[in-house]
Structure formats: structure tokens, C-alpha cells
Amino acid sequence: HFISNELNCILVQKGKQDQIYSPNNDFILINKQKGSNKRVGGQGDTLTGTIGCMLSYSSLMYDYHVVPPEIIQKLDDSKQNLTWVDYVLLSCYVGTTITRECSRLAFENKGRAMQTSDLNDRVGIAYQEIIENCK
């Protein structure tokens, strides 16, 4: 994507499948997680807040090495050294995944009457299903 190159930044493009571009377009993540059949105003705010939360967690891991022991073991076993850009890309991917899951759950419950508050009410549930169940 031209914009991520020009600004030397990570770019998240929302759509049927969210696309996350790295600087210099050397890496693209595509999120195919099922979402809902409806987009609501404010869904981007939920996405931004979720990405911000994940970036904060990533900063603790990258800058301060505050990492749960089971993750340290997995990283040691895989011999992976993640860069800050890797952490940001993963934070964006997790943020889009949680937002898509919130949207899916809200639409499943409310249908076309779904509002932003219905989506936001499911952030904790989506976080638990996606993050905490992955351990």
C-alpha cells in the first residue's frame, strides 16, 4: 500500500477481510475471522481501542520484558526474536480479530437492530474467547 510506504507506518484497512500492511509492504496480514453482516457507526472506535490495548500489552513485553512464563518458554523453544514492527502487526491483527468477534456475537444476538453498544458489551467475552483460550 502506497500510504504505509510513504508514512513508514502500519496500515489497517477494514473491509470484508481486514488487511494489515507493514512499512515498505514487505509483509501483509489478512484477517478472515468471521464478523457480522452489519457495520455500525463506532465500530472503528472499538477497533482503535482494542488495538491500543494490545499495543500497551506489547510494549510491556517488548520494552520491559514483562512476559508470562509460558510465553517465554514458547518463544525460547521457537528461537524467535520479534521486532517492534512484529509486535505492532500482531497487536493490529489481534485488535481486528477481537472487533470482528464482538461484531459477530452482537449480530448473532441483536440482528439488524445491533448498535455500537451491543458490540462494545461483548469486548470482554471476545477477549476471553480469543486470548485467554489460546494459552
Residue pairs with C-beta under 8 A, 6 or more apart in sequence:
1 11
1 13
1 21
1 25
3 9
3 11
4 10
4 11
4 21
4 22
4 23
4 24
4 25
5 23
5 24
5 25
8 23
8 24
9 23
10 20
10 21
10 22
10 23
10 85
10 88
10 89
10 92
11 20
11 21
12 18
12 19
12 20
12 47
12 51
12 92
12 95
12 96
13 19
13 20
13 21
14 44
14 47
14 96
17 30
17 31
17 32
18 30
18 31
18 96
18 100
19 28
19 29
19 30
19 31
20 28
20 29
20 30
20 31
20 89
20 92
20 93
20 96
21 27
21 28
22 28
22 85
22 89
23 85
27 89
29 89
29 92
29 93
31 93
31 96
31 97
31 100
33 96
33 97
33 100
33 101
34 100
34 104
35 99
35 100
35 101
35 103
35 104
36 103
36 104
36 106
36 107
36 108
36 114
37 107
38 103
38 107
38 112
38 114
39 103
40 103
40 114
40 115
40 116
40 119
41 116
42 116
42 119
42 120
43 99
43 103
43 116
43 119
45 116
46 99
46 102
46 116
46 119
46 120
46 123
47 95
47 96
47 99
48 95
50 94
50 95
50 98
50 99
50 123
51 91
51 92
51 94
51 95
51 96
52 95
53 95
54 90
54 91
54 92
54 94
54 95
55 87
55 88
55 91
57 91
58 87
58 88
58 90
58 91
59 87
60 66
60 67
61 67
61 71
61 87
62 82
62 84
62 87
67 75
70 135
75 82
82 90
94 130
94 131
97 130
98 123
98 126
98 127
98 130
98 131
99 119
99 126
101 122
101 126
101 129
101 130
102 119
102 120
102 122
102 123
102 125
102 126
103 114
103 119
105 122
105 125
105 126
106 114
106 118
106 119
106 121
106 122
107 114
109 118
110 118
